[in-house]
Amino acid sequence: MAKLTDFKVLTFDVYGTLIDWETGVLAALAPSLPPNHTFTRQHLLTQYHHFEASQQRATPSLPYTSLLTTLHPSLLASLSLPAPTPAASAAFGASVGTWPAFPDTVSALRSLRNQGFKLVVLSNVDRASFSLTNSGPLEGVPFDLVLTAQDIGSYKPDARNFAYMLESVEREFGVGKEAVLQTAQSQFHDHLPAKRAGVRSAWIERPGAVMGNVKEGEEVVADWRFATLGEMAEAVEREGKGAGGA
């Protein structure tokens, strides 16, 4: 069994793993909802995921901010709500950079970086949105390489995203897939396609997450499993001190 410290590069999903996208999406959607609505968190996020995935397949080269702006009217229509103004849809699309980080994220990233890992972003957003996230909620934590759907021209779980990542990592750092650990929350977007690409992965199984976690009867394909990124960073520290694996 490999150890976490055997890897050289950690490739991160951002929104869902480092950033609390569920809270961010619901906050951005709130101005378009009636004050006394009875929609559950599960229903709103399930509907959002449906339209997001559909739009990503239909327009794989559309920047994420524009993609959210585009799907916003359809999402509201599915909830039997009035059509939004163009300004309201644009505000929803522009909200990505304000979505909050999980409380453990920044300190865990700094710890992992200090322990010698190269930190790589592999995200389904555009560069401008990630830049806002990095300078805001992520407090300027430095990443060694940033790869977005805008750069690649497709969205995860497309196999192209993982092939592009592996080619980029080999070019930039001179390492192969055996040195790469995909670190993510979503089985659908990250762990399943990572496995198909021959990349090992660590599952950050965020407590209370509605989306991305394994449903009853589904297979967990990740090689490691942690509740938070902070737990993973602590496991790496223990390995470094010779106290055993995760």
C-alpha positions as CSV (number, residue, x, y, z in Angstrom):
1,M,0.0,0.0,0.0
2,A,1.4,3.4,-1.0
3,K,1.7,6.1,1.6
4,L,0.5,9.7,1.1
5,T,4.1,10.8,1.4
6,D,5.0,8.7,-1.7
7,F,3.2,11.3,-3.9
8,K,4.8,14.5,-5.2
9,V,1.8,16.3,-6.7
10,L,-1.6,16.9,-5.2
11,T,-4.2,17.9,-7.8
12,F,-7.2,19.6,-6.3
13,D,-10.8,19.9,-7.1
14,V,-11.7,23.3,-5.7
15,Y,-15.4,23.9,-5.4
16,G,-16.7,21.2,-3.1
17,T,-13.3,20.2,-1.8
18,L,-11.6,23.5,-0.8
19,I,-14.6,25.8,-1.3
20,D,-18.1,25.2,0.2
21,W,-19.9,25.5,-3.1
22,E,-23.2,24.3,-1.7
23,T,-23.4,27.2,0.7
24,G,-22.2,29.6,-2.0
25,V,-24.7,28.5,-4.6
26,L,-27.6,28.7,-2.2
27,A,-26.6,32.1,-1.1
28,A,-26.3,33.3,-4.7
29,L,-29.7,31.8,-5.5
30,A,-31.5,33.2,-2.5
31,P,-32.3,36.6,-4.0
32,S,-34.3,34.8,-6.8
33,L,-36.3,32.7,-4.3
34,P,-39.5,33.8,-2.5
35,P,-38.9,34.8,1.2
36,N,-41.3,32.1,2.4
37,H,-40.2,29.3,0.0
38,T,-40.4,25.7,1.1
39,F,-37.7,24.2,-1.2
40,T,-35.3,21.9,0.6
41,R,-31.6,22.2,0.3
42,Q,-31.5,18.8,-1.3
43,H,-34.1,19.8,-4.0
44,L,-32.4,23.1,-4.8
45,L,-28.9,21.5,-5.1
46,T,-30.2,18.5,-7.1
47,Q,-31.9,20.8,-9.6
48,Y,-28.8,23.0,-9.8
49,H,-26.6,20.0,-10.4
50,H,-28.9,18.7,-13.2
51,F,-28.8,22.0,-15.1
52,E,-25.1,22.5,-14.5
53,A,-24.2,19.1,-15.8
54,S,-26.5,19.5,-18.8
55,Q,-25.1,22.9,-19.7
56,Q,-21.5,21.7,-19.3
57,R,-22.2,18.9,-21.8
58,A,-24.0,21.2,-24.2
59,T,-21.4,24.0,-24.1
60,P,-18.1,22.6,-22.9
61,S,-16.1,25.6,-24.0
62,L,-18.3,28.2,-22.2
63,P,-16.6,29.9,-19.3
64,Y,-18.1,28.9,-15.9
65,T,-19.4,32.3,-15.0
66,S,-21.2,32.5,-18.3
67,L,-22.4,28.9,-17.9
68,L,-24.1,29.8,-14.6
69,T,-25.6,32.9,-16.0
70,T,-27.0,30.8,-18.9
71,L,-28.5,28.1,-16.7
72,H,-30.0,30.5,-14.1
73,P,-33.3,31.1,-16.0
74,S,-33.8,27.4,-16.6
75,L,-33.2,26.6,-13.0
76,L,-35.8,29.1,-11.8
77,A,-38.3,27.8,-14.4
78,S,-37.8,24.3,-13.0
79,L,-38.9,25.7,-9.6
80,S,-41.9,27.3,-11.2
81,L,-40.5,30.8,-10.4
82,P,-40.7,33.9,-12.5
83,A,-38.0,34.5,-15.2
84,P,-35.1,36.5,-13.8
85,T,-33.8,39.8,-15.2
86,P,-30.6,39.6,-17.1
87,A,-28.9,41.5,-14.3
88,A,-30.0,38.9,-11.8
89,S,-28.7,36.0,-13.9
90,A,-25.4,37.8,-14.4
91,A,-25.1,38.4,-10.6
92,F,-25.7,34.7,-10.0
93,G,-23.0,33.8,-12.5
94,A,-20.5,36.3,-11.0
95,S,-21.0,34.9,-7.5
96,V,-18.4,32.1,-7.8
97,G,-15.5,34.2,-6.4
98,T,-17.5,34.9,-3.2
99,W,-18.3,31.3,-2.3
100,P,-16.7,30.6,1.1
101,A,-13.8,28.3,1.9
102,F,-14.2,25.5,4.4
103,P,-12.8,26.4,7.8
104,D,-9.9,23.9,7.5
105,T,-8.9,24.6,3.9
106,V,-6.3,27.4,4.1
107,S,-4.3,26.0,7.0
108,A,-4.4,22.5,5.5
109,L,-3.1,23.8,2.1
110,R,-0.3,25.7,3.7
111,S,0.6,22.6,5.8
112,L,0.7,20.4,2.7
113,R,2.7,22.9,0.8
114,N,5.2,23.1,3.6
115,Q,5.6,19.4,3.5
116,G,6.9,19.5,0.0
117,F,3.9,18.8,-2.2
118,K,3.3,20.6,-5.5
119,L,-0.2,22.0,-5.3
120,V,-2.2,21.9,-8.6
121,V,-5.7,23.1,-9.3
122,L,-7.9,21.1,-11.6
123,S,-11.2,22.9,-11.6
124,N,-14.4,23.3,-13.5
125,V,-14.3,27.1,-13.5
126,D,-12.8,29.9,-15.5
127,R,-9.5,31.6,-14.6
128,A,-11.1,34.9,-13.6
129,S,-13.4,33.2,-11.1
130,F,-10.6,31.1,-9.6
131,S,-8.4,34.2,-9.3
132,L,-11.1,35.8,-7.2
133,T,-11.5,32.7,-5.1
134,N,-7.7,32.4,-4.6
135,S,-7.2,36.1,-3.6
136,G,-10.3,36.1,-1.4
137,P,-11.6,33.0,0.4
138,L,-8.3,31.1,-0.2
139,E,-6.3,34.0,1.2
140,G,-3.7,34.0,-1.6
141,V,-2.4,30.4,-0.9
142,P,0.1,29.9,-3.8
143,F,-0.6,27.0,-6.2
144,D,2.2,25.7,-8.4
145,L,-0.1,25.1,-11.4
146,V,-3.7,26.2,-12.2
147,L,-5.7,24.2,-14.8
148,T,-9.3,25.3,-15.4
149,A,-12.1,24.1,-17.7
150,Q,-11.5,27.3,-19.6
151,D,-7.9,26.2,-20.4
152,I,-8.9,22.7,-21.3
153,G,-12.1,23.3,-23.3
154,S,-14.1,20.7,-21.4
155,Y,-15.5,20.0,-18.0
156,K,-14.8,17.2,-15.6
157,P,-15.7,14.3,-15.6
158,D,-14.5,14.4,-19.2
159,A,-11.4,12.2,-19.7
160,R,-9.7,15.1,-21.5
161,N,-9.4,17.1,-18.3
162,F,-7.4,14.3,-16.6
163,A,-5.3,13.7,-19.7
164,Y,-4.5,17.4,-19.9
165,M,-3.6,17.5,-16.3
166,L,-1.2,14.5,-16.5
167,E,0.5,16.0,-19.6
168,S,0.8,19.4,-17.8
169,V,2.2,17.9,-14.6
170,E,4.8,15.8,-16.5
171,R,5.9,18.8,-18.5
172,E,6.1,21.2,-15.5
173,F,7.4,18.9,-12.8
174,G,8.8,15.9,-14.6
175,V,6.6,13.3,-12.9
176,G,4.2,10.6,-14.1
177,K,0.8,9.6,-12.9
178,E,2.2,7.4,-10.2
179,A,3.3,10.6,-8.3
180,V,-0.1,12.3,-8.6
181,L,-2.9,12.1,-6.1
182,Q,-6.2,13.6,-7.1
183,T,-7.7,15.2,-3.9
184,A,-11.4,15.8,-4.2
185,Q,-14.9,15.5,-2.8
186,S,-17.0,14.4,-5.8
187,Q,-17.1,10.8,-6.9
188,F,-18.8,11.8,-10.1
189,H,-16.6,14.7,-11.2
190,D,-13.2,13.4,-9.8
191,H,-12.8,10.0,-8.4
192,L,-14.4,7.9,-11.1
193,P,-12.6,9.7,-14.0
194,A,-9.4,9.7,-12.0
195,K,-9.6,6.0,-11.6
196,R,-10.2,5.5,-15.3
197,A,-7.1,7.6,-16.0
198,G,-5.0,5.5,-13.7
199,V,-4.6,8.2,-11.0
200,R,-5.0,7.4,-7.4
201,S,-7.2,9.6,-5.2
202,A,-8.0,10.9,-1.7
203,W,-11.6,11.5,-1.0
204,I,-12.5,14.5,1.1
205,E,-15.9,13.4,2.3
206,R,-17.2,16.7,3.6
207,P,-19.6,16.1,6.5
208,G,-23.2,17.2,5.7
209,A,-22.5,17.5,2.0
210,V,-25.7,17.0,0.0
211,M,-24.0,16.4,-3.4
212,G,-20.9,14.5,-4.4
213,N,-20.8,11.9,-1.7
214,V,-21.6,8.3,-2.3
215,K,-25.2,7.2,-2.2
216,E,-26.3,3.9,-0.7
217,G,-25.2,1.0,-2.8
218,E,-22.6,3.0,-4.8
219,E,-19.0,2.0,-4.9
220,V,-16.3,4.2,-3.3
221,V,-13.3,4.3,-5.7
222,A,-10.9,6.5,-3.7
223,D,-7.7,5.1,-2.2
224,W,-7.9,7.3,0.9
225,R,-10.8,8.7,2.8
226,F,-10.9,11.8,5.1
227,A,-13.7,13.9,6.5
228,T,-11.7,17.2,5.9
229,L,-8.6,18.3,4.1
230,G,-7.3,19.2,7.6
231,E,-7.5,15.5,8.5
232,M,-5.5,14.6,5.4
233,A,-2.8,17.1,6.2
234,E,-2.6,15.7,9.8
235,A,-2.2,12.2,8.3
236,V,0.6,13.4,6.1
237,E,2.3,14.9,9.2
238,R,2.0,11.6,11.0
239,E,3.6,9.7,8.1
240,G,6.4,12.2,8.0
241,K,7.1,11.6,11.7
242,G,7.1,7.8,11.1
243,A,3.9,7.3,13.1
244,G,2.2,5.1,10.4
245,G,-0.1,5.7,7.5
246,A,-3.6,7.2,7.2
